[in-house]
Amino acid sequence: MRPGLFLTPGLFLTPGLFLTLTGLVLVSGATLAQQAAPRPPVAQSPVQSPAPHPLPQPTPPPAKPVAVLQGLDKVTARVSKLNIPVGEVATFGSLTVNIDACIKRPPEEPPESAAFLRIIDHPAQSTAPQKATAVPSDPFVAGGDRVIFSGWMFASSPALHPLEHPVFDIILLDCRAR
């Protein structure tokens, strides 16, 4: 005869199966005993209203990037730093600088900043009579003004797409959060 426990005809337990089953019975019995045990009473305080849920705080709008430019006046050798937020305009000498976009790569990539600039020259008005000129198609440019730069400028290689002006140089240094 095989070693084991004969329970009823057709039901036979081996010692390993018996230990497993008794362990399950003991564990499940302990769980039942814990659930059935009375819990100590919790001191009830006077009627409390539920704590009000705090209202969600509105998230602040993302900071506008700021283009950091360096301007050089070639006549006076004066160097100026310009911090211009995206969408705003600044003046440097007779130039008006408009920043349309400013992008900086994340820190895990090679460093690079790029800005889309639009620079308009406002030359000094002369008293000599001028020839009639066609009305410019650009709504931002007035009578004698002219767009001298419109495009992307890169901080890592300013000579890639430079501003060509006889009196002023402007280069991009960086894009920063405000």
C-alpha positions in Angstrom: 0.0 0.0 0.0 1.2 3.6 -0.7 2.2 5.7 2.2 -0.4 8.4 2.8 -3.7 9.1 4.3 -6.8 7.3 3.0 -9.8 9.6 3.6 -12.7 8.1 1.7 -12.9 5.8 -1.3 -11.3 7.8 -4.2 -9.7 10.5 -2.0 -6.1 9.9 -1.0 -3.7 12.5 0.4 0.1 12.3 0.4 2.1 13.8 3.2 3.2 16.8 1.1 -0.3 17.6 0.0 -1.6 17.2 3.5 0.9 19.7 4.8 0.0 22.2 2.1 -3.7 21.9 2.8 -3.3 22.2 6.5 -1.1 25.3 6.0 -3.9 26.8 3.9 -6.5 26.0 6.5 -4.3 27.5 9.3 -3.6 30.7 7.3 -7.2 31.2 6.3 -8.3 30.4 9.9 -6.0 33.1 11.2 -7.3 35.6 8.8 -10.9 34.8 9.8 -9.9 35.1 13.4 -8.4 38.5 12.8 -11.5 39.7 11.0 -13.8 38.4 13.7 -11.9 39.9 16.6 -13.6 43.0 18.0 -11.8 46.3 17.3 -11.4 48.8 20.1 -13.9 51.6 19.8 -12.6 54.8 18.2 -13.3 58.0 20.2 -16.0 59.9 18.3 -15.7 63.6 18.3 -18.7 65.9 17.9 -20.2 66.1 14.5 -17.6 67.2 12.0 -18.3 68.5 8.6 -16.1 66.9 6.0 -13.0 68.9 5.2 -13.5 71.1 2.2 -11.5 70.1 -0.8 -9.0 72.8 -1.7 -9.7 74.4 -5.1 -7.1 73.5 -7.7 -4.6 76.4 -8.2 -4.5 77.7 -11.7 -1.2 76.8 -13.4 0.8 79.9 -14.3 1.2 80.4 -18.0 4.5 79.1 -19.4 7.3 81.7 -19.3 8.0 83.4 -22.5 11.5 82.8 -23.8 13.8 85.8 -23.9 16.3 86.2 -26.7 19.7 87.5 -25.5 21.3 89.5 -28.3 24.6 91.4 -28.5 24.6 94.6 -30.6 27.7 96.4 -31.8 27.7 100.0 -33.0 30.7 100.0 -35.4 31.1 103.8 -35.3 31.4 104.2 -31.5 32.6 100.6 -30.8 29.8 100.4 -28.2 28.7 96.9 -27.3 25.2 96.4 -25.8 23.3 93.4 -24.5 19.6 93.2 -25.5 17.1 91.0 -23.6 14.0 90.9 -25.8 11.0 88.6 -24.9 9.4 86.7 -27.8 6.7 88.8 -29.5 8.2 92.1 -28.3 10.2 94.8 -30.1 13.4 96.6 -29.0 15.4 99.4 -30.6 19.1 99.5 -31.1 20.4 102.6 -32.8 18.3 103.1 -36.0 17.3 99.4 -36.0 14.1 97.9 -34.7 14.5 94.3 -33.6 11.4 92.0 -33.4 11.7 88.5 -32.0 9.2 86.0 -33.4 10.6 82.8 -31.9 13.4 81.7 -29.6 14.3 78.0 -29.2 16.9 76.3 -27.0 17.8 72.6 -27.1 17.3 70.5 -24.0 20.4 70.0 -21.8 21.0 66.4 -22.9 21.5 67.4 -26.5 24.4 69.5 -27.9 23.9 73.2 -26.9 22.2 75.3 -29.5 19.9 78.4 -29.4 18.1 79.7 -32.4 15.9 82.8 -32.8 13.7 84.0 -35.7 14.5 87.7 -35.9 13.1 90.5 -38.0 15.2 93.6 -38.1 14.0 96.9 -39.7 16.3 99.8 -40.5 14.9 103.3 -40.0 17.4 105.5 -41.9 17.7 109.2 -41.0 15.3 111.3 -43.0 17.1 113.6 -45.4 15.7 116.9 -46.6 16.5 116.3 -50.3 13.5 115.4 -52.4 13.1 111.7 -52.9 11.7 109.8 -55.8 8.3 108.2 -55.4 8.6 104.6 -54.2 6.2 101.8 -54.3 4.2 101.1 -51.2 5.9 98.2 -49.4 3.9 95.0 -49.1 5.0 94.6 -45.4 2.5 96.3 -43.0 5.2 96.7 -40.4 7.5 98.8 -42.6 6.7 102.5 -43.1 7.8 104.9 -45.9 11.6 104.9 -46.0 12.1 101.9 -43.6 13.4 98.7 -45.0 13.7 95.1 -43.7 17.4 94.3 -43.5 17.1 90.9 -41.9 14.3 88.4 -41.6 15.2 84.8 -40.7 16.8 82.4 -38.2 19.9 83.3 -36.4 22.0 80.7 -34.5 24.0 81.3 -31.4 26.6 78.6 -32.2 27.4 80.0 -35.7 26.6 83.7 -36.1 28.2 83.8 -39.5 25.7 81.2 -40.9 23.0 83.8 -41.4 24.4 87.2 -40.3 23.0 90.7 -40.2 24.6 92.8 -43.0 24.6 96.4 -42.0 27.3 99.1 -42.5 26.9 100.5 -39.0 25.5 97.8 -36.7 26.1 94.1 -36.0 23.7 92.0 -34.0 24.3 88.4 -33.0 22.3 85.9 -30.9 23.9 84.8 -27.7 21.3 82.7 -26.0 17.6 81.9 -25.5 16.5 81.9 -21.8 13.3 81.6 -19.9 12.0 84.8 -18.4 
